[in-house]
Amino acid sequence: MTARLVGCIRRSHLLSAYELAVAAGGLTLWLWSLTRFSFSNLDPVLVAVLSLAGAVLLQVRVTLSSGVSFAPALPLIVAVLFKHGLPLTALVIAPGTIIRVLRAGHPSLAAFFAAGQMILSAASARAIASLVAAGLGPVAYARFDILVWLLAIVVLDTVNVSLVSVRLALQQGRPFTELFLQIGYRDRRALLIPYNVLILPGIWLYNDRGLFGLFLCLLLVLGFHRLLVMQREFAQNVETGMRDSLTGCYNRRFLETWFRQHARRSGACGLLFVDLDQFKTVNDCHGHDVGDAVLQRLSAVLRDSIREDDLLIRYAGDEFVVACPGAGKAETIAVAERLLSAVRSQAAVEDGTAVPCTVNVGVASSPDDAPLGWSLLGLADQAMYEAKKSGRDAICVSDQQVGSSLSAARSS
């Protein structure tokens, strides 16, 4: 425990140092760019409009069901970057950052990190676009400017995701590559193309139409914001339809979908079929309210007993299924034994009445017993009934490899 605590403290210090470095790097780069920028021909009204738009839009964050957060202001930031360069882009970012700090009620390193992250990402994109444009020359650049913009957008997104991934790796102790792929692609693949393509009209409109184009760009931003909100609401509705309302576990509809999605998987996966003993007696003696409380308590105990990546499904009534991705038969049996012991030691209590709980568990694993799917679940279900016959409060393991349908039932 001491070593884990020391590791957490070390990660916390590294995280703070990293956030400070990114914030300081972004601020230094912006101040340097100001020394090379001429404000003489810049319209004060334009500066005020851009700063106001940035201050408002940077407060809007849309969080998807995956937990990924989007800033719909990015098309505006990129449009200003290509039109005016880094100094004015930072002026768009700065007011929003200041407001976030004031709203937090205290100086927030995370808010300054976000500002530095945006400035460094924008600077990288601008530098790549400038280098490519200089290499192409004015004539070729006029023909291929959209491709140059696309390249710059990819660079901006890559740097942005990289900076965030490093921060989360320090914060959570997870591998950078895993986080980069999750944030950069898996969590937002449905929106990745429209998210980046939407930025192109913003660049073109602002470069070609001035303030009117800026207004249209803002409309695009609002439209994108609405798209993100709709995507999040749709994902939430799908998630709600995949959950059991009483216990919060996944339901049979989720299991059907999960089987379809993983039907061709070649790795190991264990299934547990869990049935609560004497549940009808609980309902008859104590009433359905107590029965519901027992199921809620049981689901909580099961959830605490399984591994972090395992899935808990309320299959029907007092029957639950646990899917153990990546677990071979021995590891699946270990999960079943831990689960059986935990349930036995936790009596549900309702209105001062202790209700002893025991379960029967059937175990089957893929690919040892059958391919992952309904046939494997049927073997786990059959094993569970054998456990019931053996005297209850027991585990029974399907063993198709040795030629018998079931191994001997056993209790822990």
Residue, then its C-alpha position, 0 to 999 in steps of 0.5 A: m500500500t505504501a508503494r502504491l501511495v508513493g507511486c500516486i504522489r509521484r504521478s501527481h507531481l509529474l502531472s502538475a509539472y507536465e501541465l505547467a510545462v505545456a501551459a508555459g510553453g504555449l504562453t511563451l510561444w504566443l508572446w514570441s509570436l506577438t513580437r513578429f506580428s503587426f497589429s497596425n492594419l487590424d480592425p479593433v472591431l474584428v478583434a473584439v468580435l473574435s475575442l467575444a466569440g471565443a470567450v463564449l464558445l470555449q465555455v461550451r464542452v460536449t461530453l460524449s457517452s465515452g467520456v471524450s469531451f469536444a470543444p465546438a469552438l475549434p472550427l473558429i479557432v482554426a479559421v482564425l489561425f489560417k487567416h491571421g496566424l497564431p497571435l490573434t488565435a491566442l487572443v481568441i483562446a485567452p478570454g475563454t481561459i480567463i473565464r474558466v479560471l474565474r468560474a472555478g473560483h481559484p487558479s486552475l492549472a488544468a485551464f491554463f494547460a488547456a490554453g497551452q495545449m490549444i496554442l501548441s497544437a495551433a502553432s504546430a499546424r500553422a508551422i506545417a502549413s507554412l512550410v508546405a506552402a513555401g515548398l509548393g510556391p504561390v502558384a501550386y499552393a493556390r491549386f492545392d490549398i485545401l490539401v494543405w489545410l487538411l494536412a494542417i488539421v490532421v497535424l493540429d488534431t494529432v498534437n492535440v490528442s498527443l498532449v491530452s494522452v500524455r496528461l491522462a497517462l500520467q494521471q491514470g497510469r495507463p499506456f500512452t499508445e492505448l490512450f492515444l488510440q482510444i481518444g484519437y479514434r475509438d471514442r470518436r470514430a463516428l464523428l471523426i470525419p464530419y468533425n474535421v471536414l466541418i473545419l474546412p468550410g470555416i477556413w474558406l468562409y472566413n478567408d473569402r467572406g470576411l466578417f460575413g464568413l465569420f458569421l457563417c462559420l459561427l453558424l457551422v460551429l453551432g450546428f456542430h455543437r448540436l450534432l455532438v449533443m444529438q450524438r450524446e443523447f442517442a448514445q445515452n438512449v442506447e445505453t439506457g435500453m441496454r440496462d436493467s432498471l432495477t439493478g443497473c446491470y446490463n440486460r439480455r438485449f445487451l448480451e444479444t448485441w455483445f454476442r453478435q459483435h464478438a461471435r468471431r473472436s478467437g481469444a479466450c472468454g469465460l461465462l458464468f451463469v448465476d442463479l439465486d437460491q430460493f428466490k421464490t421463497v424470499n418473495d413469498c415470505h417477505g414480499h416483492d419489495v424485499g425481493d427487489a432489495v435482495l436482487q439489488r444487493l446481490s447485483a452489487v456484491l457480484r459487481d464487486s466480486i468480478r474483474e474490472d473488465d468483466l460484464l455483469i448481465r441480469y439475464a432474467g428474474d434471479e438469473f445473472v450472467v458474467a462474461c469474462p473476456g480474456a479469461g481461460k477456464a482456470e481464471t473463470i473458475a477463480v472468479a466463480e469461487r470468489l463470487l460464491s464466497a462473497v455472496r455467501s458472506q453478505a446477507a441482504v438486510e431489509d427493514g431489519t430482516a436478514v435474508p441469507c443469500t447463496v447462489n449456484v454458478g455454472v461455468a463454461s469457457s470459450p474456446d474450450d467448451a464451445p465458441l462464444g455465443w448462445s451455445l456456450l451460455g447453454l452449457a453454463d446454464q446446464a452446469m448451473y442446474e447440475a450445481k443446484k442438484s448437488g445441494r445448492d451453494a455450489i459451482c459446476v464446471s462444463d468440461q467438453q474437452v474430456g468428453s463428459s458434459l459436466s465435471a463434478a459439482r463442488s462448493s467452495 
